Amino acid sequence: MAKFYVQSGTLRAIIDSPDAERAALWAIHTAMEQVMPLESGPESTEMIVCGPTNMIALAETIELSEIGFDRGDCLRIDTFDAFQHWNMLLKAVEKLNTLLDG
């Protein structure tokens, strides 16, 4: 599994992930757990949150690199697009849970 250096807004995290898109989704998930706690599996994330409140506030893009932080050659993913993908996955999991419970 690859190691991605992920940064956006006040979030700086090192995430083990098969690909950059899944690392970005994990960053969204981590930020969303502040306002909507969800059950999650074991974490493989080293995270630093910078800011006066220690709350994660994401920027307009999520920057990912396999080399390190603050790279000009990083992959940039639109935060809103990643959030929409995360939201669709969350809805699918909720629907599966409902089907399995019902």
C-alpha positions as a Markdown table, in Angstrom:
| # | Residue | x | y | z |
|---|---|---|---|---|
| 1 | Met | 0.0 | 0.0 | 0.0 |
| 2 | Ala | 1.3 | 3.5 | -0.8 |
| 3 | Lys | 1.8 | 6.3 | 1.7 |
| 4 | Phe | 0.2 | 9.6 | 0.7 |
| 5 | Tyr | 1.0 | 13.0 | 2.2 |
| 6 | Val | -2.3 | 14.7 | 2.3 |
| 7 | Gln | -2.9 | 18.4 | 3.0 |
| 8 | Ser | -5.9 | 20.7 | 2.8 |
| 9 | Gly | -6.6 | 23.7 | 4.9 |
| 10 | Thr | -5.7 | 22.8 | 8.5 |
| 11 | Leu | -5.3 | 19.1 | 7.8 |
| 12 | Arg | -1.9 | 17.5 | 7.2 |
| 13 | Ala | -2.0 | 13.7 | 7.3 |
| 14 | Ile | 0.0 | 10.7 | 6.2 |
| 15 | Ile | -2.4 | 8.1 | 4.9 |
| 16 | Asp | -1.7 | 4.5 | 3.9 |
| 17 | Ser | -4.0 | 3.9 | 0.9 |
| 18 | Pro | -4.0 | 1.9 | -2.4 |
| 19 | Asp | -4.5 | 5.1 | -4.4 |
| 20 | Ala | -4.7 | 8.9 | -4.1 |
| 21 | Glu | -8.5 | 9.0 | -4.5 |
| 22 | Arg | -9.1 | 6.8 | -1.5 |
| 23 | Ala | -6.6 | 8.8 | 0.5 |
| 24 | Ala | -8.6 | 12.0 | -0.4 |
| 25 | Leu | -11.8 | 10.2 | 0.7 |
| 26 | Trp | -10.3 | 9.3 | 4.0 |
| 27 | Ala | -9.4 | 13.0 | 4.5 |
| 28 | Ile | -13.0 | 13.9 | 3.9 |
| 29 | His | -14.2 | 11.2 | 6.2 |
| 30 | Thr | -11.8 | 12.4 | 9.0 |
| 31 | Ala | -13.1 | 16.0 | 8.6 |
| 32 | Met | -16.7 | 14.9 | 8.6 |
| 33 | Glu | -16.4 | 12.8 | 11.7 |
| 34 | Gln | -16.0 | 16.1 | 13.7 |
| 35 | Val | -19.6 | 17.0 | 12.9 |
| 36 | Met | -21.2 | 13.6 | 12.2 |
| 37 | Pro | -19.4 | 10.9 | 14.2 |
| 38 | Leu | -19.4 | 7.6 | 12.4 |
| 39 | Glu | -18.1 | 4.2 | 13.3 |
| 40 | Ser | -14.8 | 3.5 | 11.5 |
| 41 | Gly | -12.3 | 0.8 | 11.3 |
| 42 | Pro | -8.7 | 0.9 | 12.6 |
| 43 | Glu | -6.9 | 4.1 | 11.6 |
| 44 | Ser | -3.6 | 4.0 | 9.8 |
| 45 | Thr | -3.2 | 7.8 | 9.7 |
| 46 | Glu | -0.7 | 10.1 | 11.3 |
| 47 | Met | -2.4 | 13.5 | 11.4 |
| 48 | Ile | -1.5 | 17.0 | 12.4 |
| 49 | Val | -4.3 | 19.6 | 12.7 |
| 50 | Cys | -3.0 | 23.1 | 12.7 |
| 51 | Gly | -5.1 | 25.9 | 13.9 |
| 52 | Pro | -6.4 | 27.6 | 17.1 |
| 53 | Thr | -9.3 | 25.2 | 17.6 |
| 54 | Asn | -7.7 | 21.9 | 16.5 |
| 55 | Met | -10.7 | 21.5 | 14.2 |
| 56 | Ile | -10.1 | 20.3 | 10.6 |
| 57 | Ala | -11.1 | 22.9 | 8.0 |
| 58 | Leu | -10.5 | 21.8 | 4.5 |
| 59 | Ala | -9.5 | 24.1 | 1.7 |
| 60 | Glu | -11.0 | 24.1 | -1.9 |
| 61 | Thr | -8.5 | 21.4 | -2.9 |
| 62 | Ile | -6.9 | 18.4 | -1.3 |
| 63 | Glu | -3.3 | 18.0 | -2.2 |
| 64 | Leu | -1.7 | 14.5 | -2.3 |
| 65 | Ser | 1.8 | 13.4 | -2.8 |
| 66 | Glu | 3.7 | 10.2 | -2.3 |
| 67 | Ile | 6.9 | 12.2 | -1.7 |
| 68 | Gly | 6.1 | 14.7 | 1.0 |
| 69 | Phe | 4.2 | 17.8 | 2.1 |
| 70 | Asp | 4.3 | 21.1 | 0.3 |
| 71 | Arg | 5.1 | 19.7 | -3.1 |
| 72 | Gly | 4.4 | 21.8 | -6.2 |
| 73 | Asp | 4.1 | 18.6 | -8.2 |
| 74 | Cys | 1.3 | 17.1 | -6.0 |
| 75 | Leu | -2.0 | 15.8 | -7.3 |
| 76 | Arg | -4.9 | 18.2 | -6.5 |
| 77 | Ile | -8.4 | 17.0 | -6.1 |
| 78 | Asp | -11.4 | 19.3 | -5.7 |
| 79 | Thr | -12.6 | 19.0 | -2.2 |
| 80 | Phe | -16.3 | 19.4 | -3.2 |
| 81 | Asp | -16.0 | 16.6 | -5.8 |
| 82 | Ala | -14.3 | 14.3 | -3.2 |
| 83 | Phe | -17.1 | 15.2 | -0.7 |
| 84 | Gln | -19.8 | 14.3 | -3.2 |
| 85 | His | -18.1 | 10.9 | -3.8 |
| 86 | Trp | -17.8 | 10.3 | 0.0 |
| 87 | Asn | -21.4 | 11.2 | 0.5 |
| 88 | Met | -22.5 | 8.7 | -2.2 |
| 89 | Leu | -20.5 | 6.0 | -0.6 |
| 90 | Leu | -22.0 | 6.8 | 2.8 |
| 91 | Lys | -25.5 | 6.6 | 1.4 |
| 92 | Ala | -24.7 | 3.2 | -0.2 |
| 93 | Val | -23.4 | 1.8 | 3.1 |
| 94 | Glu | -26.5 | 3.1 | 4.9 |
| 95 | Lys | -28.7 | 1.5 | 2.3 |
| 96 | Leu | -26.9 | -1.8 | 2.7 |
| 97 | Asn | -27.2 | -1.6 | 6.5 |
| 98 | Thr | -30.9 | -1.0 | 6.2 |
| 99 | Leu | -31.3 | -4.0 | 3.8 |
| 100 | Leu | -29.3 | -6.2 | 6.0 |
| 101 | Asp | -31.1 | -5.2 | 9.2 |
| 102 | Gly | -34.6 | -5.3 | 7.7 |
